[in-house]
Amino acid sequence: MLIATECMHRAEECRRLAKLSPRAEDWGHFLEMAQTWEALAKQRQQENQWAETLALADAIANGREPGHKKVA
């Protein structure tokens, strides 16, 4: 699964390619792809925040220090 930083890197690459494109049609497609990569990055960031929140809630509910794994 891609992480947010990888998605942002791909968005930057699309913007770079747009600048190099001689045809306006291609330029527009690259910018559209960049926006899609940026939206995916935002989604990944939100998913990561949600996962961190769930892990914290689980740690609190089970009387553990946040960030420590449960020892069996």
ROSE-802119 format. One record per atom (N, C-alpha, C, CB): chain; residue number from 0; z, y, x. Coordinates in Angstrom, 3 decimals. Each point is the difference from the previous one (the first is absolute). Glycine has a CB too. Layout:
residues N
 chaine num       pz       py       px
      A NUM        Z        Y        X
...
This chain:
residues 72
 chaine num       pz       py       px
      A   0    0.000   -1.183    0.848
      A   0    0.000    1.183   -0.848
      A   0    0.000    1.244    0.892
      A   0    1.229   -1.245   -1.856
      A   1   -2.019    2.204    1.486
      A   1   -0.065    1.248    0.759
      A   1    1.249    0.841   -0.227
      A   1   -2.498   -0.044   -0.159
      A   2    2.922    0.730    1.207
      A   2    1.121    0.922   -0.146
      A   2   -0.549    1.423   -0.118
      A   2    1.540   -1.545    1.324
      A   3   -0.674    2.453   -1.744
      A   3   -0.423    1.373   -0.285
      A   3   -0.667    0.664    1.198
      A   3    1.857    0.163   -1.637
      A   4   -1.321   -0.368    2.833
      A   4   -0.587    0.661    1.172
      A   4   -1.416   -0.501    0.283
      A   4    2.299    0.278    0.947
      A   5   -2.539   -1.563   -1.188
      A   5   -1.351   -0.534    0.187
      A   5   -0.964    0.626   -1.009
      A   5    0.964   -2.167    0.867
      A   6   -0.500    2.320   -2.093
      A   6   -0.838    0.606   -1.036
      A   6   -0.339    1.441    0.358
      A   6    1.044   -1.497   -1.725
      A   7   -0.062    2.237    2.228
      A   7   -0.254    1.394    0.382
      A   7   -0.970    0.063    1.180
      A   7    2.294    0.652   -0.823
      A   8   -2.177   -1.593    1.742
      A   8   -0.932   -0.043    1.129
      A   8   -1.433   -0.217   -0.499
      A   8    1.833   -0.904    1.492
      A   9   -1.986    0.022   -2.449
      A   9   -1.338   -0.258   -0.553
      A   9   -0.532    1.213   -0.765
      A   9    0.565   -2.439   -0.161
      A  10    0.324    3.162   -0.506
      A  10   -0.411    1.221   -0.698
      A  10   -0.506    1.035    1.012
      A  10    1.687   -0.452   -1.844
      A  11   -0.968    0.589    2.950
      A  11   -0.428    0.932    1.057
      A  11   -1.356   -0.399    0.565
      A  11    2.399    0.449    0.565
      A  12   -2.599   -1.749   -0.382
      A  12   -1.280   -0.489    0.519
      A  12   -1.143    0.318   -0.970
      A  12    1.214   -1.838    1.227
      A  13   -0.968    1.693   -2.524
      A  13   -1.020    0.340   -0.996
      A  13   -0.338    1.486    0.053
      A  13    0.813   -1.869   -1.463
      A  14    0.192    2.706    1.643
      A  14   -0.248    1.447    0.104
      A  14   -0.805    0.321    1.261
      A  14    2.143    0.461   -1.251
      A  15   -1.837   -1.164    2.341
      A  15   -0.758    0.201    1.247
      A  15   -1.457   -0.410   -0.202
      A  15    2.088   -0.402    1.372
      A  16   -2.305   -0.722   -2.027
      A  16   -1.362   -0.467   -0.254
      A  16   -0.747    0.946   -0.939
      A  16    0.772   -2.357    0.348
      A  17   -0.061    2.941   -1.283
      A  17   -0.627    0.958   -0.917
      A  17   -0.560    1.181    0.785
      A  17    1.576   -0.690   -1.850
      A  18   -0.827    1.150    2.832
      A  18   -0.458    1.138    0.816
      A  18   -1.253   -0.345    0.799
      A  18    2.363    0.795    0.156
      A  19   -2.512   -2.073    0.177
      A  19   -1.152   -0.434    0.793
      A  19   -1.219   -0.344   -0.853
      A  19    1.600   -0.852    1.687
      A  20   -1.413    0.737   -2.987
      A  20   -1.085   -0.419   -0.889
      A  20   -1.018    1.109   -0.204
      A  20    1.577   -1.547   -1.140
      A  21   -2.839    1.245    1.380
      A  21   -1.033    1.013   -0.174
      A  21   -0.350    0.263   -1.473
      A  21   -0.891   -0.680    2.219
      A  22    1.103   -0.316   -3.070
      A  22   -0.367    0.159   -1.413
      A  22    1.231    0.351   -0.835
      A  22   -1.893   -1.644    0.295
      A  23    1.722    2.589   -1.204
      A  23    1.097    0.432   -0.863
      A  23    0.512   -1.151   -0.859
      A  23   -0.960    2.310   -0.032
      A  24    0.061   -3.182   -0.380
      A  24    0.397   -1.148   -0.820
      A  24    0.985   -0.888    0.767
      A  24   -2.230    0.067   -1.194
      A  25    1.909   -0.348    2.445
      A  25    0.894   -0.819    0.826
      A  25    1.322    0.726    0.230
      A  25   -1.988   -1.068    1.125
      A  26    1.926    2.339   -0.870
      A  26    1.193    0.818    0.225
      A  26    0.953   -0.145   -1.185
      A  26   -1.336    1.638    1.398
      A  27    0.784   -1.524   -2.598
      A  27    0.806   -0.111   -1.211
      A  27    0.639   -1.371   -0.152
      A  27   -1.484    1.670   -1.057
      A  28    0.748   -2.721    1.410
      A  28    0.543   -1.358   -0.102
      A  28    1.164   -0.197    0.972
      A  28   -2.266   -0.845   -0.695
      A  29    2.111    1.361    1.909
      A  29    1.081   -0.134    0.980
      A  29    1.253    0.757   -0.450
      A  29   -1.713   -0.244    1.826
      A  30    1.525    1.414   -2.399
      A  30    1.160    0.761   -0.489
      A  30    0.670   -0.720   -1.173
      A  30   -1.099    2.145    0.745
      A  31    0.302   -2.746   -1.584
      A  31    0.549   -0.767   -1.118
      A  31    0.800   -1.199    0.521
      A  31   -1.935    0.724   -1.464
      A  32    1.409   -1.396    2.476
      A  32    0.728   -1.124    0.590
      A  32    1.305    0.481    0.634
      A  32   -2.178   -1.199    0.416
      A  33    2.146    2.356    0.228
      A  33    1.218    0.551    0.607
      A  33    1.067    0.235   -1.063
      A  33   -1.376    1.083    1.805
      A  34    0.976   -0.553   -2.931
      A  34    0.954    0.234   -1.087
      A  34    0.578   -1.316   -0.522
      A  34   -1.254    2.084   -0.624
      A  35    0.426   -3.109    0.572
      A  35    0.475   -1.303   -0.458
      A  35    1.018   -0.571    0.988
      A  35   -2.203   -0.406   -1.166
      A  36    1.913    0.513    2.468
      A  36    0.945   -0.474    1.011
      A  36    1.318    0.773   -0.078
      A  36   -1.928   -0.640    1.486
      A  37    1.853    1.947   -1.730
      A  37    1.215    0.805   -0.110
      A  37    0.818   -0.401   -1.223
      A  37   -1.170    1.888    1.153
      A  38    0.505   -2.198   -2.245
      A  38    0.706   -0.455   -1.207
      A  38    0.687   -1.343    0.268
      A  38   -1.673    1.217   -1.469
      A  39    0.997   -2.094    2.192
      A  39    0.588   -1.290    0.348
      A  39    1.209    0.197    0.919
      A  39   -2.260   -1.105   -0.243
      A  40    2.162    2.025    1.178
      A  40    1.141    0.294    0.888
      A  40    1.199    0.470   -0.803
      A  40   -1.581    0.598    1.849
      A  41    1.346    0.268   -2.808
      A  41    1.082    0.500   -0.845
      A  41    0.625   -1.147   -0.791
      A  41   -1.144    2.242   -0.167
      A  42    0.312   -3.127   -0.346
      A  42    0.492   -1.155   -0.745
      A  42    0.861   -0.880    0.899
      A  42   -2.035    0.069   -1.480
      A  43    1.585   -0.309    2.698
      A  43    0.766   -0.830    0.951
      A  43    1.346    0.648    0.309
      A  43   -2.148   -0.862    1.003
      A  44    2.171    2.184   -0.835
      A  44    1.256    0.698    0.279
      A  44    0.968   -0.171   -1.170
      A  44   -1.226    1.672    1.441
      A  45    0.725   -1.561   -2.645
      A  45    0.848   -0.161   -1.183
      A  45    0.530   -1.427   -0.098
      A  45   -1.310    1.789   -1.177
      A  46    0.468   -2.770    1.484
      A  46    0.434   -1.394   -0.024
      A  46    1.097   -0.235    1.033
      A  46   -2.286   -0.706   -0.774
      A  47    2.143    1.287    1.959
      A  47    1.010   -0.147    1.048
      A  47    1.317    0.635   -0.421
      A  47   -1.808   -0.010    1.731
      A  48    1.746    1.181   -2.349
      A  48    1.213    0.661   -0.463
      A  48    0.682   -0.843   -1.072
      A  48   -1.001    2.248    0.531
      A  49    0.220   -2.828   -1.421
      A  49    0.560   -0.835   -1.063
      A  49    0.670   -1.234    0.612
      A  49   -1.775    0.812   -1.624
      A  50    1.139   -1.439    2.607
      A  50    0.562   -1.181    0.650
      A  50    1.310    0.351    0.705
      A  50   -2.318   -0.945    0.299
      A  51    2.375    2.101    0.349
      A  51    1.229    0.439    0.660
      A  51    1.109    0.242   -1.014
      A  51   -1.363    1.029    1.826
      A  52    1.017   -0.451   -2.957
      A  52    0.983    0.247   -1.057
      A  52    0.556   -1.313   -0.535
      A  52   -1.184    2.127   -0.608
      A  53    0.300   -3.098    0.384
      A  53    0.442   -1.311   -0.489
      A  53    0.897   -0.695    1.019
      A  53   -2.108   -0.192   -1.341
      A  54    1.768    0.283    2.612
      A  54    0.814   -0.626    1.040
      A  54    1.380    0.642    0.062
      A  54   -2.077   -0.538    1.302
      A  55    2.137    1.850   -1.430
      A  55    1.278    0.703    0.001
      A  55    0.830   -0.399   -1.211
      A  55   -1.048    1.917    1.230
      A  56    0.436   -1.977   -2.394
      A  56    0.710   -0.392   -1.219
      A  56    0.526   -1.429    0.131
      A  56   -1.452    1.551   -1.365
      A  57    0.650   -2.440    1.949
      A  57    0.426   -1.375    0.197
      A  57    1.185   -0.063    0.960
      A  57   -2.346   -0.787   -0.433
      A  58    2.287    1.547    1.514
      A  58    1.099    0.013    0.971
      A  58    1.289    0.505   -0.645
      A  58   -1.653    0.372    1.858
      A  59    1.545    0.676   -2.634
      A  59    1.175    0.560   -0.666
      A  59    0.560   -1.000   -1.012
      A  59   -0.913    2.334    0.313
      A  60    0.021   -2.956   -1.087
      A  60    0.429   -0.950   -1.023
      A  60    0.674   -1.230    0.605
      A  60   -1.862    0.802   -1.447
      A  61    1.463   -1.166    2.645
      A  61    0.550   -1.193    0.638
      A  61    1.045    0.317    1.058
      A  61   -2.152   -1.117   -0.440
      A  62    2.611    2.369    0.483
      A  62    1.076    0.387    0.904
      A  62   -0.341   -0.054    1.470
      A  62    1.496   -0.798   -1.708
      A  63   -2.758    1.025    2.031
      A  63   -0.430    0.009    1.407
      A  63   -0.274    1.419    0.443
      A  63   -0.983   -2.293   -0.238
      A  64    1.007    2.465    1.537
      A  64   -0.406    1.273    0.582
      A  64   -1.501    0.137   -0.171
      A  64    1.910   -0.038    1.676
      A  65   -2.391    1.192   -2.118
      A  65   -1.454    0.201   -0.103
      A  65   -0.663   -0.251    1.357
      A  65    0.339    1.691   -1.859
      A  66   -1.428   -2.441    1.832
      A  66   -0.748   -0.277    1.224
      A  66    0.395   -1.307    0.674
      A  66   -0.210    2.432    0.290
      A  67    1.305   -3.077   -0.745
      A  67    0.430   -1.271    0.564
      A  67   -0.464   -1.139   -0.899
      A  67    2.000    1.105    1.077
      A  68   -2.480   -2.142   -0.444
      A  68   -0.474   -1.155   -0.760
      A  68    1.175   -0.900   -0.364
      A  68   -2.233    0.111    1.169
      A  69    2.056   -0.791   -2.277
      A  69    1.011   -0.930   -0.468
      A  69    0.010   -1.228    0.900
      A  69   -0.263    0.832   -2.370
      A  70    1.437   -1.226    2.806
      A  70    0.136   -1.169    0.861
      A  70    0.411   -1.179   -0.866
      A  70    0.625    1.427    2.008
      A  71   -1.373   -2.522   -1.894
      A  71    0.267   -1.176   -0.828
      A  71    1.058   -0.885    0.615
      A  71   -2.326    0.088   -0.831
